[in-house]
Amino acid sequence: MEIENIQIDKFLPVKKGKKRLANDEEMQIDELLVNEECSQKSTQGPKPKRQRSETRKLSVPPHRYSSLKENWMKIFTPIVENMKLQIRFNMRARQVEIRVSPETPDISNLQKGADFVKAFLCGFDIDDALALLRLEDLFIETFEIKDVKTLRGDHMSRAIGRLAGKGGRTKFTIENVTKTRIVLADSKIHILGSYQNIQLARRAICNLILGSPPNKVYGNLRSVASRLSERM
């Protein structure tokens, strides 16, 4: 048998220098890509979050649609020009929507505008409702006759008649003495005025609902109003 010359190089481990170089190059490339991405993120900065604008939505009663349409410009003008708010009437939802605009100087204007529109929807005149935008200490209070006394049928209608009076005299007298504005909407009663004046008007209305004669209510109102004027 012939013996072949054995080459020692075949039994030596294969050198991996080239592969290591390739791996080193890949690692360097990956590091460069990561550094570039980090630098881009740092230059771009965090994404700004969208700020949600404050809104108020007021549902319109069906019996106030026509009056709202007639007086829309009288409502639109002070809210947009004076209060710097945005307003629209949503036909589908049947709501008046008021929103803060970038030009709004104070966030409290949104609540004032909502109170102004709410006062009009409750039945107050535009001139009376505008006082909510001009003065700070005016409020609206709403309650029902059943909150004072449970009345049904003819008793409810008679109580409403006592509140209104003949030709509305009783209601006008209470308004003049207490310096408030009152709206009688079926069994609901809305009062617009300052805190103390609202309390006076509500006390007089509650006495009338409970059955007190109007003359007695007038006398009590005038005595209390004179005391308040003396304190002032």
C-alpha positions in Angstrom: 0.0 0.0 0.0 1.2 3.4 -0.8 1.3 5.9 2.0 0.1 9.4 1.1 1.7 12.4 2.5 -0.5 13.8 5.3 -0.8 17.6 5.3 -0.8 19.0 8.8 -2.8 22.1 7.7 -5.9 20.1 7.3 -6.1 19.2 11.0 -5.5 22.8 12.2 -8.6 24.8 13.3 -9.9 27.2 10.7 -9.0 30.8 11.3 -12.1 33.0 12.0 -10.5 36.3 11.6 -12.6 37.3 8.6 -15.9 36.4 10.2 -14.9 38.4 13.3 -14.1 41.4 11.1 -17.6 41.1 9.4 -19.3 40.9 12.8 -17.3 43.9 14.0 -18.4 45.9 11.0 -22.1 44.9 11.5 -21.9 45.9 15.2 -20.4 49.2 14.3 -23.1 49.8 11.7 -25.8 48.9 14.1 -24.4 51.3 16.7 -24.3 54.1 14.2 -27.9 53.5 13.3 -29.0 53.5 16.9 -27.1 56.7 17.6 -28.7 58.4 14.6 -32.2 57.3 15.7 -31.6 58.6 19.2 -30.3 61.9 17.9 -33.3 62.3 15.7 -35.7 61.6 18.6 -33.8 64.1 20.8 -34.0 66.8 18.2 -37.7 66.2 17.4 -38.7 66.1 21.1 -41.8 64.6 22.5 -45.0 64.8 20.4 -47.3 67.6 21.7 -50.5 66.4 23.2 -53.7 67.8 21.8 -55.5 70.0 24.3 -59.2 69.3 24.7 -61.2 72.5 24.5 -63.8 73.2 27.2 -67.4 73.2 26.1 -70.9 73.6 27.5 -74.0 72.0 26.0 -77.4 73.3 26.8 -80.5 71.5 25.5 -83.2 73.7 24.1 -86.9 73.1 25.2 -89.3 72.7 22.2 -91.3 75.8 23.2 -88.2 78.0 23.0 -87.1 77.1 19.4 -89.0 80.0 17.7 -87.8 82.6 20.3 -84.2 81.3 20.0 -84.4 81.7 16.2 -85.7 85.3 16.5 -83.2 86.4 19.1 -80.2 84.5 17.8 -78.1 87.5 16.8 -78.8 89.1 20.2 -77.3 86.0 21.9 -74.5 85.5 19.3 -73.1 89.0 19.4 -72.3 89.4 23.1 -70.9 85.9 23.4 -68.6 86.1 20.4 -67.6 89.8 20.5 -67.5 90.5 24.2 -66.8 87.2 25.8 -64.6 85.9 22.9 -66.3 82.5 22.8 -67.5 80.2 20.1 -71.2 79.3 19.9 -73.4 77.2 17.6 -76.8 75.5 17.5 -76.6 71.8 16.9 -79.7 70.9 14.9 -79.4 67.1 15.4 -78.9 67.2 19.1 -81.0 70.4 19.5 -78.5 71.9 21.8 -76.7 75.2 22.1 -72.9 74.5 22.2 -70.5 77.0 23.6 -66.7 76.5 23.4 -63.6 78.3 24.5 -61.6 79.9 21.6 -57.9 80.7 21.5 -58.8 84.4 22.0 -60.8 83.9 25.2 -59.1 86.0 27.9 -60.5 84.1 30.9 -61.9 80.6 31.3 -64.6 81.9 33.6 -66.2 83.5 30.5 -67.4 80.1 29.5 -69.6 79.6 32.6 -70.9 83.2 32.3 -71.9 82.5 28.7 -73.6 79.3 29.6 -75.5 81.0 32.4 -76.6 83.7 30.0 -78.0 81.2 27.4 -79.6 79.1 30.2 -81.4 82.2 31.5 -82.8 82.9 28.1 -83.9 79.3 27.6 -85.6 79.4 31.0 -87.8 82.2 29.8 -86.1 85.4 30.9 -85.8 88.4 28.5 -82.6 89.1 26.7 -82.0 92.3 28.6 -82.5 90.6 32.0 -80.2 87.7 30.9 -77.5 90.1 29.8 -77.0 91.2 33.4 -75.4 87.8 34.1 -72.6 88.8 31.7 -72.1 92.3 33.2 -72.5 91.6 36.9 -70.7 89.1 39.1 -73.1 88.4 42.0 -76.2 87.2 40.0 -77.5 83.7 40.0 -80.4 81.6 38.8 -82.4 79.4 41.1 -85.0 76.9 39.9 -87.5 74.9 42.0 -90.9 73.3 41.6 -94.2 73.8 43.5 -94.1 70.2 44.6 -90.8 70.9 46.4 -92.8 73.2 48.7 -96.1 71.3 48.9 -97.6 68.4 47.1 -100.6 69.8 45.1 -102.6 68.1 42.4 -105.4 69.0 40.0 -107.2 72.2 40.8 -105.1 72.9 43.8 -102.0 73.2 41.6 -103.7 75.6 39.2 -105.0 77.7 42.1 -101.5 77.9 43.5 -100.1 79.1 40.2 -102.9 81.7 40.0 -102.0 83.0 43.5 -98.3 83.3 42.4 -99.2 85.3 39.2 -102.0 87.4 40.6 -104.6 89.3 38.6 -102.9 90.5 35.5 -99.5 89.4 36.9 -99.6 92.0 39.7 -98.4 89.6 42.5 -95.4 88.5 40.5 -94.5 92.1 39.5 -94.8 93.2 43.1 -92.5 90.5 44.4 -90.0 91.4 41.6 -90.0 95.1 42.4 -89.7 94.7 46.1 -87.0 92.0 46.0 -85.2 93.4 42.9 -85.4 90.0 41.1 -86.9 88.6 37.9 -89.3 85.6 38.2 -90.5 83.3 35.5 -93.5 81.0 36.0 -93.1 78.0 33.7 -96.0 75.7 34.5 -95.1 74.1 37.9 -91.4 75.3 37.7 -90.3 78.7 39.1 -87.1 80.4 38.0 -85.7 83.3 40.0 -82.8 85.6 38.7 -81.1 87.9 41.1 -78.5 88.2 43.9 -78.3 85.6 46.7 -80.1 87.6 49.4 -82.8 88.8 47.0 -83.4 85.3 45.7 -83.9 84.1 49.3 -86.5 86.9 49.9 -88.4 86.1 46.7 -88.4 82.4 47.4 -89.7 82.9 50.9 -92.6 85.0 49.6 -93.4 82.5 46.8 -93.3 79.6 49.3 -95.8 81.5 51.6 -98.1 82.0 48.7 -97.9 78.3 47.7 -98.7 77.3 51.3 -101.9 79.5 51.3 -100.9 82.8 52.9 -102.9 85.8 51.7 -101.1 88.2 49.3 -101.5 91.2 51.6 -99.7 89.5 54.4 -96.9 88.4 52.1 -96.5 92.0 50.8 -96.3 93.4 54.3 -93.6 90.9 55.3 -91.6 91.6 52.1 -91.7 95.4 52.5 -90.6 95.2 56.2 -87.7 92.9 55.3 -86.7 94.9 52.3 -86.6 98.1 54.4 -84.4 96.5 57.0 -82.0 95.4 54.3 -81.9 98.8 52.8 -81.1 100.3 56.2 -78.2 97.9 56.6 -76.8 98.8 53.2 
